[in-house]
Amino acid sequence: MDRRRFIQSSALAGLSGMLPLAGSAAQPAFNPSPDAGWRTFEVTTVVTPVTRGEVATAWIPLPSIDNPDWIKPLASDWQGNAARAGIAEDTVYGARMLVAQWRAGQEAPVIELVNRFATRDRAIDFSRPGAVAPLDAQSHKLYTQATELLPTDGIVRDTALKITQGAGNDIERARALYEWICDNTERNPKTRGCGLGDIRSMLESGNLSGKCADLNALFVGLARAAGLPARDVYGVRVADSKFGYKSLGKAGDITKAQHCRAEVWLAGFGWVPVDPADVRKVVLEERPGLTLKDDVVVAARKALFGSWEMNWLAYNVAHDLKLPEATGPAIPFLMYPQLETSAGRADSLDAGSFVYAITSKELTA
């Protein structure tokens, strides 16, 4: 062995843990901002129902939220061999969907839906409240009332009041709930899909684990029980995170990239974006061994009370949705394509046997 080479190599090895590697770049700060401008995306959903010759009906979510500050649906086009297809809209929440129906005996049923939309990052400056008109009475009632899986009484109300005890204004109460979710819940990778959102069962069992439709639903239910209007926003990730968080984005094949976020109405600010479920996702998935104390988690936790990176398509805010012309029960939310035949309702979380596929791409000017 060349002793001189060994000593030099050892010295360099010691320095490698102290100095950045040439050409390496630090992960950019997680700071979504509307100043970054608008981006345009295209999401394609292809549904090829598995049937045994029965009549089949599919319901595919459409972008239903149009807000000049952060999301603008541009166009929805479809083609296929359905006997009839058209857009239906829920009268309570305004959730829009493409409904396609195939006759019995249709060979190789298929429909392709292409949604184009523009998004811009959201960020609230809590140091600058504005002259925001109060939420109208009808909307206030809708977004504080209980739903099938979001009760606002019993253990939900008791927990909400305990968490917000001593908090003053709306911001303090909402932040207390957000921090409590971040501190006390866990993301469970074994939960199917995005979860169900049965918050009473979560609180009664003490098992505060799940995925976004569980953890963000817990925030929404507790907020409503504390008197704050709040709502789940159901959608799908459409691009990688530009801030380097591999756990907070998905591009290309997004068939299983559905993600539910949340909003809370705060005086002086209006609808404020939050996402405590993604804080727990960063802890579990960003890299092994992370805790709430690691910088990459702290940064996400700080940003996700009041901002969203809009590499994500928002579909709707509907709960307990009765699908038009369906014979099966209402669904808790519409975030996945749905299918029904005379054999019953298909498993929307099993895209492989349904069958559907969703892809995304960013469009350049």
C-alpha positions in Angstrom: 0.0 0.0 0.0 1.2 3.5 -0.8 1.2 5.1 2.7 1.3 8.7 1.3 -1.8 8.1 -0.9 -3.6 6.4 2.1 -3.0 9.5 4.3 -4.1 11.9 1.6 -7.2 9.9 0.9 -8.1 9.8 4.7 -7.6 13.5 5.0 -9.9 14.2 2.1 -12.5 11.8 3.5 -12.5 13.7 6.7 -13.0 17.0 4.9 -15.9 15.6 2.8 -18.3 15.7 5.7 -17.4 19.3 6.4 -17.4 20.9 2.9 -20.1 20.9 0.3 -19.4 18.8 -2.8 -18.5 20.8 -5.9 -21.5 21.4 -8.1 -24.0 20.4 -5.4 -27.0 22.7 -4.7 -28.9 23.1 -1.5 -32.6 22.4 -1.5 -34.4 25.6 -2.2 -36.5 27.1 0.6 -40.1 25.9 0.7 -41.8 29.3 0.1 -44.8 29.1 -2.4 -45.6 32.6 -3.7 -48.0 33.9 -6.3 -45.1 36.0 -7.5 -43.8 32.9 -9.3 -46.6 33.4 -11.8 -49.0 31.1 -13.6 -48.4 27.6 -14.9 -50.6 25.6 -17.3 -51.2 21.9 -17.1 -53.1 19.2 -19.0 -54.5 16.1 -17.2 -55.8 13.2 -19.2 -58.0 10.5 -17.7 -58.8 7.3 -19.6 -61.5 5.1 -18.3 -61.9 1.6 -19.8 -64.5 -0.1 -17.7 -64.4 -3.8 -17.0 -67.9 -5.2 -17.6 -69.6 -8.5 -18.4 -71.7 -6.9 -21.0 -73.8 -4.9 -18.5 -74.8 -1.2 -18.8 -72.0 0.8 -17.2 -71.9 4.3 -15.9 -68.7 6.3 -15.0 -68.4 9.5 -13.1 -65.1 11.4 -13.6 -64.3 14.5 -11.5 -63.8 17.8 -13.4 -62.1 21.0 -12.1 -65.0 22.8 -10.3 -63.1 25.6 -8.6 -62.5 28.8 -10.5 -60.6 31.4 -8.5 -58.8 34.3 -10.2 -56.1 34.3 -7.6 -54.9 30.7 -7.9 -56.8 28.3 -10.3 -58.5 28.8 -13.6 -60.1 25.9 -15.5 -59.5 26.4 -19.2 -61.2 23.5 -21.1 -62.5 20.0 -20.7 -62.8 17.8 -23.8 -63.7 14.1 -24.2 -64.0 11.4 -26.7 -64.9 7.7 -26.7 -67.6 5.2 -27.5 -70.1 5.9 -24.6 -73.7 5.9 -25.7 -74.1 9.3 -24.0 -71.8 11.6 -22.1 -72.2 15.0 -20.5 -71.4 17.3 -17.6 -73.4 17.1 -14.4 -73.1 19.5 -11.4 -73.9 18.9 -7.8 -76.4 21.6 -6.6 -75.0 21.9 -3.0 -71.2 22.3 -3.5 -71.0 22.9 -7.3 -68.9 19.8 -7.9 -68.8 19.1 -11.6 -68.2 15.7 -13.2 -68.3 14.0 -16.6 -70.9 11.3 -16.6 -70.5 8.6 -19.3 -72.8 5.6 -19.9 -72.3 2.6 -22.1 -75.1 0.3 -23.4 -75.2 -3.3 -22.5 -73.0 -5.3 -24.8 -70.7 -2.5 -25.8 -67.4 -3.9 -26.9 -64.2 -2.3 -25.4 -65.9 0.6 -23.7 -63.7 3.7 -23.3 -63.7 7.4 -22.7 -60.8 9.9 -22.6 -61.2 13.1 -20.7 -58.6 16.0 -21.1 -58.7 18.8 -18.6 -56.6 21.9 -19.1 -56.2 24.5 -16.4 -53.8 27.1 -15.0 -52.6 27.4 -11.4 -50.6 29.9 -9.3 -49.1 29.3 -5.9 -51.0 30.6 -2.9 -49.5 32.4 0.1 -51.2 34.5 2.8 -49.4 37.4 4.5 -50.8 37.2 8.0 -49.3 40.6 8.9 -51.6 42.3 6.4 -55.3 41.5 7.0 -57.6 43.1 4.4 -61.1 44.4 4.2 -62.6 40.9 3.4 -66.3 40.7 3.4 -67.7 38.2 5.9 -68.7 34.8 4.6 -72.3 34.9 3.5 -74.8 33.2 5.8 -75.5 30.2 3.5 -71.9 29.4 3.0 -71.1 29.9 6.7 -73.8 27.3 7.6 -72.6 24.9 4.9 -69.0 25.0 6.0 -69.7 24.7 9.7 -72.3 22.0 9.6 -71.7 18.3 10.3 -71.4 15.7 7.5 -71.7 12.0 7.7 -68.0 11.5 8.5 -67.4 15.0 10.0 -69.6 15.3 13.1 -69.2 18.4 15.2 -70.6 17.2 18.5 -69.5 14.8 21.2 -65.8 13.9 21.3 -65.1 16.1 18.2 -66.4 19.2 19.9 -64.8 18.4 23.2 -61.4 17.9 21.5 -61.8 21.1 19.5 -62.6 23.2 22.5 -59.8 21.7 24.5 -57.2 22.4 21.7 -58.4 26.0 21.2 -58.8 26.9 24.9 -57.1 30.2 25.5 -56.8 31.0 21.8 -58.1 34.5 21.0 -58.9 35.4 17.4 -59.6 33.2 14.4 -56.0 32.9 13.4 -54.9 31.7 16.9 -57.7 29.1 17.0 -56.9 27.8 13.5 -53.2 27.7 14.2 -53.8 25.8 17.4 -55.7 23.1 15.6 -53.1 23.0 12.8 -50.2 22.6 15.2 -52.1 19.9 17.2 -52.7 17.9 14.0 -49.0 18.2 13.1 -47.9 17.1 16.6 -50.4 14.3 17.3 -51.1 12.5 14.1 -49.1 10.1 11.9 -49.2 9.2 8.2 -50.0 5.5 7.8 -48.6 4.1 4.5 -50.9 1.1 4.8 -54.1 3.2 4.6 -55.9 2.5 1.3 -56.1 5.4 -1.2 -56.2 8.7 0.7 -58.2 7.4 3.6 -61.9 7.7 4.5 -62.0 10.6 7.0 -64.0 9.0 9.8 -62.9 11.5 12.4 -65.1 10.3 15.3 -63.7 6.8 15.0 -60.2 8.2 14.9 -60.7 10.3 18.1 -62.6 7.6 20.0 -60.0 4.9 19.2 -57.1 7.2 19.8 -55.6 6.0 16.4 -54.8 9.3 14.9 -53.2 7.9 11.8 -54.1 7.7 8.1 -53.6 9.7 5.0 -54.6 13.1 3.7 -58.4 12.5 3.6 -58.1 11.4 7.3 -55.7 14.0 8.7 -57.0 17.0 6.9 -60.6 15.9 7.5 -59.7 15.9 11.2 -58.5 19.5 10.9 -61.7 20.5 9.0 -64.0 18.7 11.5 -62.3 20.2 14.5 -62.3 23.6 13.0 -66.1 23.4 12.3 -66.7 22.2 15.9 -64.7 25.2 17.1 -67.0 27.6 15.1 -64.6 28.2 12.2 -65.9 27.6 8.6 -63.6 25.0 7.0 -63.6 22.6 4.1 -61.7 19.8 2.4 -60.5 20.5 -1.1 -60.2 17.3 -3.2 -57.7 17.0 -6.1 -54.7 15.4 -7.6 -50.9 16.2 -7.8 -49.8 17.1 -11.3 -46.1 18.0 -11.1 -43.0 17.5 -9.1 -42.3 20.1 -6.3 -40.1 22.9 -7.6 -38.8 23.1 -4.0 -37.1 19.7 -4.1 -39.6 17.8 -1.9 -40.0 14.4 -3.6 -42.9 13.6 -1.2 -44.9 16.7 -2.2 -45.3 16.2 -6.0 -45.9 13.7 -8.8 -45.7 14.1 -12.5 -46.4 11.9 -15.5 -48.4 8.9 -14.3 -50.6 10.4 -11.5 -53.2 7.6 -11.4 -52.5 7.2 -7.6 -51.5 10.8 -6.9 -54.8 12.0 -5.5 -54.4 14.5 -2.6 -56.9 16.2 -0.3 -56.1 19.7 1.1 -58.0 22.0 3.5 -59.1 25.6 3.8 -60.3 27.6 6.8 -62.1 30.9 6.7 -60.4 33.6 8.8 -61.7 37.1 9.3 -59.6 39.6 7.4 -58.2 36.9 5.1 -61.0 34.8 3.7 -60.3 31.2 2.7 -56.8 30.3 3.9 -55.0 27.2 2.6 -53.6 24.7 5.1 -52.2 21.2 4.8 -51.1 19.5 8.0 -51.4 16.1 6.3 -48.5 17.0 4.0 -46.3 17.9 7.0 -46.7 14.3 8.2 -46.1 13.0 4.7 -42.8 14.8 4.7 -41.8 13.2 8.0 -42.6 9.7 6.7 -41.5 9.9 3.1 -39.0 12.7 2.4 -36.1 10.6 3.7 -35.6 7.9 6.3 -35.5 8.9 10.0 -37.0 12.4 9.9 -38.7 13.9 12.9 -40.7 17.1 13.4 -37.5 18.8 14.5 -35.6 18.3 11.2 -35.1 21.4 9.1 -36.9 20.1 6.0 -40.0 19.3 8.1 -39.9 22.6 10.0 -39.8 24.5 6.7 -42.8 22.6 5.3 -44.7 23.0 8.6 -44.2 26.7 8.6 -45.3 27.1 5.0 -48.3 24.8 5.0 -50.3 27.0 7.4 -51.2 29.7 4.9 -49.7 28.5 1.6 -49.9 25.9 -1.1 -47.6 25.0 -3.9 -50.0 24.7 -6.8 -48.5 21.7 -8.5 -51.9 20.3 -7.9 -55.4 20.3 -9.5 -58.3 21.2 -7.2 -61.5 19.3 -8.2 -64.1 20.2 -5.6 -65.1 20.6 -2.0 -68.1 18.3 -1.9 -69.0 15.9 0.9 -71.7 13.2 1.0 -72.2 13.3 -2.8 -75.0 11.5 -4.4 -73.9 10.6 -7.9 -76.5 11.4 -10.6 -78.4 8.4 -11.8 -76.4 6.1 -9.5 -78.2 3.3 -7.7 -75.5 2.9 -5.0 -75.1 5.0 -1.9 -73.7 8.5 -1.7 -69.9 8.8 -1.6 -68.0 10.6 1.1 -66.1 12.7 -1.6 -65.4 12.7 -5.3 -61.6 12.5 -5.9 -61.4 9.3 -7.8 -63.3 8.2 -11.0 -66.3 6.1 -10.0 -68.0 3.2 -11.9 -71.2 1.4 -11.5 -72.7 -1.6 -13.4 -75.6 -3.9 -12.6 -73.1 -5.9 -10.7 -72.7 -2.9 -8.3 -70.2 -0.2 -7.6 -66.6 -0.8 -8.6 -63.7 -0.2 -6.2 -62.5 3.3 -7.2 -59.2 2.7 -5.3 -58.3 -0.3 -7.5 -57.5 1.4 -10.8 -56.1 -1.8 -12.2 -59.4 -3.7 -12.1 -61.7 -0.6 -12.7 -59.8 0.3 -15.2 -58.6 3.9 -15.4 -55.3 5.8 -15.8 -54.5 9.4 -15.2 -51.5 11.3 -16.7 -50.4 14.9 -16.4 -48.0 17.2 -18.3 -47.1 20.9 -18.1 -47.8 23.0 -21.1 -45.4 25.7 -22.2 -46.4 28.9 -24.0 
